[in-house]
Amino acid sequence: MARAVHTESGQKSRPVVLATSASTLLWVLSIILAFVIKPGQSLAFVPDALLLLGFFPLLLLWRRGWVTLLFGLFNTFIGFFLLLLEFLPDAKFSGAMQAMRQHLLSMHSCWTWMIVGVVALAWGALSLAVTVTSWLLKRRKAK
C-alpha cells in the first residue's frame, strides 16, 4: 500500500498534496462538465477524459507499474465495449436498455477510453519491464 509521505512537522509532502489536489480538481471539473455539456455535443468526451486523466497524478505518485497496466487494460476494455455497443442492432435493446444505450453512445466516447487506456497500458508495461529488469540485474549482481 502507498503510504503518505510526511515532513518533519507532520504535514504531508508537497508531491502528495499536489497530486491529490490535481486529481481532485480534475474529477470535480469532470463532474461539473458532465452536467453542463449536453448529450451528442462535440465536446461530450471532455468529462470522461478529465475523469480518466485525474488518475494519472496518483499513478505517478504511487509508481506501481502493475496498477497502471491494469488501469490501462480496464479502460481499453471499456472503450472496446462502447465501440461494440455502437454497432449492435437496435432490435437487441428495448425500453430502459435502449435509453441506457443512447446515453452511453451520446455521452461516452469509446475513443477517449481507448486512447487513455492504451497510453496507460503502454506506460504500465514499460514501467513493469524496467522494474523487472532492474530487479533481475540486482539479483544477478548479488550472486
CYANA upper distance limits for C-alpha pairs under 8 A (distance plus 0.5 A):
  2 ALA  CA     62 TRP  CA      6.80
  4 ALA  CA     12 LYS  CA      7.13
  4 ALA  CA     13 SER  CA      8.41
  4 ALA  CA     16 VAL  CA      7.55
  5 VAL  CA     12 LYS  CA      6.16
  5 VAL  CA     13 SER  CA      6.07
  5 VAL  CA     16 VAL  CA      7.57
  6 HIS  CA     10 GLY  CA      5.96
  6 HIS  CA     11 GLN  CA      5.79
  6 HIS  CA     12 LYS  CA      4.80
  6 HIS  CA     13 SER  CA      5.82
  7 THR  CA     11 GLN  CA      5.95
  7 THR  CA     12 LYS  CA      6.60
  7 THR  CA     13 SER  CA      6.30
 12 LYS  CA     16 VAL  CA      6.97
 12 LYS  CA     17 VAL  CA      7.15
 13 SER  CA     17 VAL  CA      6.97
 14 ARG  CA     18 LEU  CA      6.54
 15 PRO  CA     19 ALA  CA      6.47
 15 PRO  CA     61 LEU  CA      7.89
 16 VAL  CA     20 THR  CA      6.60
 16 VAL  CA     61 LEU  CA      7.58
 17 VAL  CA     21 SER  CA      6.39
 18 LEU  CA     22 ALA  CA      6.46
 19 ALA  CA     23 SER  CA      6.64
 19 ALA  CA     57 PRO  CA      5.41
 19 ALA  CA     58 LEU  CA      6.33
 19 ALA  CA     61 LEU  CA      7.33
 20 THR  CA     24 THR  CA      6.54
 20 THR  CA     57 PRO  CA      7.76
 20 THR  CA     58 LEU  CA      7.24
 21 SER  CA     25 LEU  CA      6.52
 22 ALA  CA     26 LEU  CA      6.67
 22 ALA  CA     54 GLY  CA      7.55
 22 ALA  CA     57 PRO  CA      7.38
 23 SER  CA     27 TRP  CA      6.65
 23 SER  CA     53 LEU  CA      8.38
 23 SER  CA     54 GLY  CA      4.82
 23 SER  CA     55 PHE  CA      6.70
 23 SER  CA     56 PHE  CA      8.18
 23 SER  CA     57 PRO  CA      6.75
 23 SER  CA     58 LEU  CA      7.57
 24 THR  CA     28 VAL  CA      6.59
 24 THR  CA     54 GLY  CA      7.60
 25 LEU  CA     29 LEU  CA      6.56
 25 LEU  CA     54 GLY  CA      8.38
 26 LEU  CA     30 SER  CA      6.51
 26 LEU  CA     50 LEU  CA      6.08
 26 LEU  CA     51 LEU  CA      6.90
 26 LEU  CA     53 LEU  CA      7.83
 26 LEU  CA     54 GLY  CA      5.68
 27 TRP  CA     31 ILE  CA      6.76
 27 TRP  CA     50 LEU  CA      7.05
 27 TRP  CA     51 LEU  CA      5.68
 27 TRP  CA     54 GLY  CA      6.41
 28 VAL  CA     32 ILE  CA      6.72
 29 LEU  CA     33 LEU  CA      6.56
 29 LEU  CA     47 PRO  CA      8.14
 29 LEU  CA     50 LEU  CA      7.88
 30 SER  CA     34 ALA  CA      6.61
 30 SER  CA     46 VAL  CA      7.91
 30 SER  CA     47 PRO  CA      4.84
 30 SER  CA     48 ASP  CA      7.37
 30 SER  CA     49 ALA  CA      8.45
 30 SER  CA     50 LEU  CA      5.87
 30 SER  CA     51 LEU  CA      6.06
 31 ILE  CA     35 PHE  CA      7.38
 31 ILE  CA     47 PRO  CA      7.24
 31 ILE  CA     51 LEU  CA      8.47
 32 ILE  CA     36 VAL  CA      6.97
 33 LEU  CA     37 ILE  CA      6.25
 33 LEU  CA     46 VAL  CA      8.16
 33 LEU  CA     47 PRO  CA      6.26
 34 ALA  CA     38 LYS  CA      8.38
 34 ALA  CA     44 ALA  CA      8.41
 34 ALA  CA     47 PRO  CA      5.98
 37 ILE  CA     41 GLN  CA      7.43
 37 ILE  CA     43 LEU  CA      7.57
 37 ILE  CA     44 ALA  CA      6.67
 38 LYS  CA     44 ALA  CA      7.58
 38 LYS  CA    107 MET  CA      8.48
 39 PRO  CA     44 ALA  CA      7.00
 39 PRO  CA    103 HIS  CA      7.81
 39 PRO  CA    106 SER  CA      5.63
 39 PRO  CA    107 MET  CA      5.81
 40 GLY  CA     44 ALA  CA      6.97
 40 GLY  CA    106 SER  CA      5.22
 40 GLY  CA    107 MET  CA      6.97
 41 GLN  CA    106 SER  CA      8.45
 44 ALA  CA    106 SER  CA      7.88
 44 ALA  CA    107 MET  CA      5.82
 44 ALA  CA    108 HIS  CA      7.44
 44 ALA  CA    109 SER  CA      7.98
 45 PHE  CA     49 ALA  CA      6.67
 45 PHE  CA    107 MET  CA      7.20
 45 PHE  CA    108 HIS  CA      6.54
 45 PHE  CA    109 SER  CA      5.98
 45 PHE  CA    112 THR  CA      6.97
 46 VAL  CA     50 LEU  CA      6.57
 47 PRO  CA     51 LEU  CA      6.58
 48 ASP  CA     52 LEU  CA      6.64
 48 ASP  CA    108 HIS  CA      7.24
 48 ASP  CA    109 SER  CA      8.45
 48 ASP  CA    112 THR  CA      7.61
 48 ASP  CA    113 TRP  CA      8.15
 49 ALA  CA     53 LEU  CA      6.47
 49 ALA  CA    112 THR  CA      6.59
 49 ALA  CA    113 TRP  CA      8.06
 49 ALA  CA    116 VAL  CA      8.24
 50 LEU  CA     54 GLY  CA      6.47
 51 LEU  CA     55 PHE  CA      7.87
 52 LEU  CA     56 PHE  CA      8.04
 52 LEU  CA    113 TRP  CA      8.44
 52 LEU  CA    116 VAL  CA      7.70
 53 LEU  CA     57 PRO  CA      8.43
 53 LEU  CA    116 VAL  CA      8.23
 54 GLY  CA     58 LEU  CA      8.28
 55 PHE  CA     59 LEU  CA      6.69
 56 PHE  CA     60 LEU  CA      6.50
 57 PRO  CA     61 LEU  CA      6.64
 58 LEU  CA     62 TRP  CA      6.59
 59 LEU  CA     63 ARG  CA      6.42
 59 LEU  CA     64 ARG  CA      7.67
 59 LEU  CA     67 VAL  CA      8.25
 59 LEU  CA     68 THR  CA      7.00
 64 ARG  CA     68 THR  CA      7.06
 64 ARG  CA    124 GLY  CA      8.37
 64 ARG  CA    127 SER  CA      8.25
 64 ARG  CA    128 LEU  CA      8.34
 65 GLY  CA     69 LEU  CA      6.51
 65 GLY  CA    123 TRP  CA      8.13
 65 GLY  CA    124 GLY  CA      5.00
 65 GLY  CA    125 ALA  CA      7.21
 65 GLY  CA    126 LEU  CA      8.23
 65 GLY  CA    127 SER  CA      5.47
 65 GLY  CA    128 LEU  CA      5.24
 65 GLY  CA    131 THR  CA      8.44
 66 TRP  CA     70 LEU  CA      6.64
 66 TRP  CA    124 GLY  CA      6.66
 66 TRP  CA    125 ALA  CA      8.13
 66 TRP  CA    128 LEU  CA      6.87
 67 VAL  CA     71 PHE  CA      6.55
 67 VAL  CA    124 GLY  CA      7.80
 68 THR  CA     72 GLY  CA      6.63
 68 THR  CA    120 ALA  CA      6.39
 68 THR  CA    121 LEU  CA      7.17
 68 THR  CA    123 TRP  CA      7.61
 68 THR  CA    124 GLY  CA      5.17
 69 LEU  CA     73 LEU  CA      6.60
 69 LEU  CA    120 ALA  CA      6.80
 69 LEU  CA    121 LEU  CA      5.19
 69 LEU  CA    122 ALA  CA      7.88
 69 LEU  CA    123 TRP  CA      7.70
 69 LEU  CA    124 GLY  CA      4.61
 69 LEU  CA    125 ALA  CA      6.42
 70 LEU  CA     74 PHE  CA      6.53
 70 LEU  CA    121 LEU  CA      7.76
 70 LEU  CA    124 GLY  CA      8.36
 71 PHE  CA     75 ASN  CA      6.68
 71 PHE  CA    117 GLY  CA      7.54
 71 PHE  CA    120 ALA  CA      7.25
 71 PHE  CA    121 LEU  CA      7.75
 72 GLY  CA     76 THR  CA      6.50
 72 GLY  CA    116 VAL  CA      7.58
 72 GLY  CA    117 GLY  CA      4.43
 72 GLY  CA    118 VAL  CA      6.38
 72 GLY  CA    119 VAL  CA      7.52
 72 GLY  CA    120 ALA  CA      4.97
 72 GLY  CA    121 LEU  CA      4.71
 72 GLY  CA    122 ALA  CA      8.38
 72 GLY  CA    124 GLY  CA      8.09
 73 LEU  CA     77 PHE  CA      6.68
 73 LEU  CA    117 GLY  CA      6.69
 73 LEU  CA    118 VAL  CA      7.97
 73 LEU  CA    120 ALA  CA      8.43
 73 LEU  CA    121 LEU  CA      6.46
 74 PHE  CA     78 ILE  CA      6.75
 74 PHE  CA    117 GLY  CA      7.70
 75 ASN  CA     79 GLY  CA      6.68
 75 ASN  CA    113 TRP  CA      5.96
 75 ASN  CA    114 MET  CA      6.83
 75 ASN  CA    116 VAL  CA      7.67
 75 ASN  CA    117 GLY  CA      5.14
 76 THR  CA     80 PHE  CA      6.74
 76 THR  CA    113 TRP  CA      6.49
 76 THR  CA    114 MET  CA      4.96
 76 THR  CA    115 ILE  CA      8.01
 76 THR  CA    116 VAL  CA      8.12
 76 THR  CA    117 GLY  CA      5.02
 76 THR  CA    118 VAL  CA      6.77
 77 PHE  CA     81 PHE  CA      6.65
 77 PHE  CA    114 MET  CA      8.08
 78 ILE  CA     82 LEU  CA      6.72
 78 ILE  CA    110 CYS  CA      8.05
 78 ILE  CA    113 TRP  CA      7.11
 78 ILE  CA    114 MET  CA      8.04
 79 GLY  CA     83 LEU  CA      6.72
 79 GLY  CA    109 SER  CA      8.15
 79 GLY  CA    110 CYS  CA      4.82
 79 GLY  CA    111 TRP  CA      6.90
 79 GLY  CA    112 THR  CA      7.85
 79 GLY  CA    113 TRP  CA      5.19
 79 GLY  CA    114 MET  CA      5.23
 79 GLY  CA    117 GLY  CA      8.48
 80 PHE  CA     84 LEU  CA      6.55
 80 PHE  CA    110 CYS  CA      7.14
 80 PHE  CA    114 MET  CA      7.50
 81 PHE  CA     85 LEU  CA      6.58
 81 PHE  CA    110 CYS  CA      8.29
 82 LEU  CA     86 GLU  CA      6.92
 82 LEU  CA    104 LEU  CA      7.86
 82 LEU  CA    105 LEU  CA      7.69
 82 LEU  CA    108 HIS  CA      8.23
 82 LEU  CA    109 SER  CA      7.89
 82 LEU  CA    110 CYS  CA      5.64
 83 LEU  CA     87 PHE  CA      7.49
 83 LEU  CA    110 CYS  CA      6.02
 84 LEU  CA     88 LEU  CA      7.01
 85 LEU  CA    101 ARG  CA      7.91
 85 LEU  CA    105 LEU  CA      8.26
 86 GLU  CA    105 LEU  CA      7.16
 88 LEU  CA     92 LYS  CA      7.74
 89 PRO  CA     93 PHE  CA      8.44
 90 ASP  CA     98 GLN  CA      8.14
 93 PHE  CA     97 MET  CA      6.06
 93 PHE  CA     98 GLN  CA      5.58
 94 SER  CA     98 GLN  CA      5.65
 95 GLY  CA     99 ALA  CA      7.15
 96 ALA  CA    100 MET  CA      6.68
 97 MET  CA    101 ARG  CA      6.57
 98 GLN  CA    102 GLN  CA      6.64
 99 ALA  CA    103 HIS  CA      6.74
100 MET  CA    104 LEU  CA      6.70
101 ARG  CA    105 LEU  CA      6.64
102 GLN  CA    106 SER  CA      6.50
103 HIS  CA    107 MET  CA      6.37
103 HIS  CA    108 HIS  CA      8.25
104 LEU  CA    108 HIS  CA      5.79
105 LEU  CA    109 SER  CA      7.35
108 HIS  CA    112 THR  CA      8.37
109 SER  CA    113 TRP  CA      7.41
110 CYS  CA    114 MET  CA      6.65
111 TRP  CA    115 ILE  CA      6.30
112 THR  CA    116 VAL  CA      6.63
113 TRP  CA    117 GLY  CA      6.30
114 MET  CA    118 VAL  CA      6.42
115 ILE  CA    119 VAL  CA      6.69
116 VAL  CA    120 ALA  CA      6.64
117 GLY  CA    121 LEU  CA      6.39
118 VAL  CA    122 ALA  CA      6.53
119 VAL  CA    123 TRP  CA      6.61
120 ALA  CA    124 GLY  CA      6.37
121 LEU  CA    125 ALA  CA      6.53
122 ALA  CA    126 LEU  CA      6.56
123 TRP  CA    127 SER  CA      6.52
124 GLY  CA    128 LEU  CA      6.45
125 ALA  CA    129 ALA  CA      6.53
126 LEU  CA    130 VAL  CA      6.67
127 SER  CA    131 THR  CA      6.66
128 LEU  CA    132 VAL  CA      6.59
129 ALA  CA    133 THR  CA      6.47
130 VAL  CA    134 SER  CA      6.48
131 THR  CA    135 TRP  CA      6.60
132 VAL  CA    136 LEU  CA      6.58
133 THR  CA    137 LEU  CA      6.61
134 SER  CA    138 LYS  CA      6.68
135 TRP  CA    139 ARG  CA      6.58
136 LEU  CA    140 ARG  CA      6.51
137 LEU  CA    141 LYS  CA      6.51
138 LYS  CA    142 ALA  CA      6.63
139 ARG  CA    143 LYS  CA      7.15
